Amino acid sequence: MRPANIYSFFIGFWEFLFLVTIETSILIIYSIMKRLKNKFIIGVIFLIVVIICSQIYRAYSSNAIDTNSYISLIKGMATLNSNPIQKDNSSILVPGDTVRTIGKESLAVIEWGDGSITRLWGNTKISVGNNEVSRDFTKIDISFDLIAGKTWSNVVSFISRESSFTQTFQWVEAGVRGTIFDVDLLQKFVHVTDHKITLTDGSGETYSIWEGTSLSLSNFSLIELSQFLNTLRDDTWNDINKQLDEENIEKLKEEIALHLESNNPFLFLLEVFSPKYRFLYELDNRADFKKLKKILPLLSDNQKWDVYKVIFSRYQKLNFVAPSDSENYKTKLLYKRLLIILSDQKDKEILVETSLYDFKDILSSQNSQAFASTVELLNENKEILKGLDMSIFTKEINLIPDDLEMIIRENFSNVQWVFKWSLPDTQDVDFSNIKDVADDTFEKAWEKLLDTKDKAQEAINTGLDTLFDSFAN
């Protein structure tokens, strides 16, 4: 929890200054209007005042964001630079700080400036490296070194090309982008629960560790799942973190509601004068993607950068949202599609890759509600998909949801590439007549699916083979 401190004083000061400025501006403009008869001049003065108030509001909103990092003690004993940490009393972290938990049952948690979490189990020691988060979240530079013990990190932000979240341990560096992972120096492993991390060893060689897999730090080889579950994983530590992660997600969801309701009250007066303000006004009022996309070409490069920072800041509040959270996921996809348009090539690739994980979750959980919208985003970026490693998602694509037949029939233009993606040997197949053959082919596969669950995968494969054969003919 972020404590009240001297920083809160400055937030209050900005709020006070904002209100005083508004009241003073109203008095000034009222006084001027009483003396002036030229309505045009009055209008110009009014517009200037509105612009000034709008900029002050933006400054106030920006400074009201606390991007400090904090350490707090949940149970047991811990020290910050050898000074005892009081339970439930958060302290600000700065580069060079050393945190240590004392006793095997102790638990401390770091809430980084971007909202990400790192928990320290008993007898763990870390040293804080970089600790910089910009007010608009366009630049995140967080790093720390695990010296002893074990940690669990849940990185909730989108880490762009210009940003980094890095953990080092035993001359190994872990580069992280929107990931849940834990490192245990006692059992000498790193395990990825969600998304992936990239490890770089002392020689500069890199290893990608995908979700659901573990890597031995002794010989840099993958650990069998059964071995990890039966002999290496600390079930108590795992259960504690999953419970605390769920609680943290609920807290972040509450913050989303407050964030989305916090709109600039002056945009409705400015949107007629500039495409930038028109875009921001429409964004505040939940306009659809097509309407917002039409405004973007009207913006100058500087205006696009201003808009990008606004969208990026809002997207960071939603990056962790899963497809099961329908309404927030819809908003997340809107922001992501806009960011893909405005970002450079590298960030486009990173954004699209994160959508693959959402798509994987949708398929594995059989969440058909979010299927079409996510496929639409991926379909818009097929050229980027060609350069990404998608082998990890083949298993989930083959676990087709119960209502895939209906989804395919309703989304032919967007979903046809999924089959090409999951089955590489069909790259040159002509899908132009998919509507003519899909009904009969999938009806036969569906009948087999109803016979036995054990043969579900075989039936789908047979159906797809028949479908592809009909294309070839």
C-alpha positions, 0 to 999 in steps of 0.5 A: 500500500502506498503511504501518505507522506511528503509526496501527498502534500505536493499532490494536495498543493497541486489540487489547491493551485488548480482550484485557485486558478479556476476560481481566479480565472472565472473572476478575471474573465467576469471582470473583463466581460463587464468592461468589453463589448467586443464579443470576439475579443471576449471569445479569444480571452475565454479560449485562452483561459480554457487552454491554460486551465486545461494544461494546469489540469494535465499538470495536476493529473500527472503530478498526482501519480505516485511512481515511487517504489515501496517496501513493506513487511507482511510478517516476520522480520526484515531490514532496509539498509540494516534498519528494521522495517516496521510491519505494515509501515511502507518505506520508499526505496531508492537505488542502492538500497538493500532489503533483507528478510530475517527468518524462514517464515518472513515475508516482505513485498516491494511495490514498484513505481509502475505497480509491479510486485516483487515478494521476498520469502524468508532469509532473502536478500536483494539490492535495488539497482535502477528505480525510475518510472516516468509519470506517464509510464512511457519510460520504466527502468527497474532492476534489482539483484537477488543475492540470496533466498527466493523472490516472486515477481508479478510484472503488470506493466507493458515494458516497451523497447525503451523500458526494462524490468530486470532481475539479476542473480548469480551472474545471470540477467532476466529480462522481463516483459509482463511476466509472473516468475519466481527465482529460487537460489536454494533449489537453483531454478527459475520458473515462469508462471505466465508469459516468458522471460529471457535469460542472459548468462555471463557469456552473453548467451540467451535462453527464452523460458516460456510460461509453465516451464522451469530452468535449472540454474546449475546447468541451464537445462529445462526441468521436467514438470513432474520433477519441478512439482514433486521435488523443487516447488515450495507449495506453501510459497506458491499458494501464498503468492497466488492468493496475494496476486489475486488480491492485488489484481482486485485492487488494480481493477478498482484503480482502473475504475477510478482512472477511467472516470478521471477525464479532462473537463475542458476537452469538450470546449477545445475539441473543435479547435484542434484534431488532437483535442478532438481525439482526446475528447473522443477517447474520453467518451469511449469512441470506437476504434474506427472513429479514432483511427480516422482522426489520427492522420490529421495529427502532426508528429508532435501531436501524435506523440502527445496522444501516444503518451496519453494512450500509453499511460492509460494502457499501462493501467490495463496491461494486466487485464485478462480476457475474462474481464470482458469490459476492461479487456475491450478497452485494453484492446482499443488502446492496444490497437491505437498504440500499434498504429503509433508505435515504432516497429519494435514496440509494434512487435512487442504489443502483438506478441503480448496479444498472442498470450491473450489469444492463448488464454482465450483458447485454453479457457474456451473464452469465445466472447473475446475470441473475435476481437482478439483475432481481429487485432492479430489479423490486422498485424499478420505481417508482424506475426510472420516474424514471431515464434508462435510454436508455443501456441500450437497446443492451445490452437488445437484445443478448439473451443466447443463453439468454434464452428459457430465462431468460424462461420461468423468470422471467416475473413479473420479466422482463416489465417489461424489454420495456416498459422497452426498448421504450417504445411498449409501456407499455400492453401487457397481459402477463398472457398471456405464458406462453401465447404466449411459447413459440411466439413465441420458438421462431420467433425462435430458428429465425431466430437459428440461420440467421445471426448477421447477422440476429440483431437483426432476428429478435429484433425480429420475435419481440418484435413478434409477441409484442406483437401477440399481447398486443394481440389 
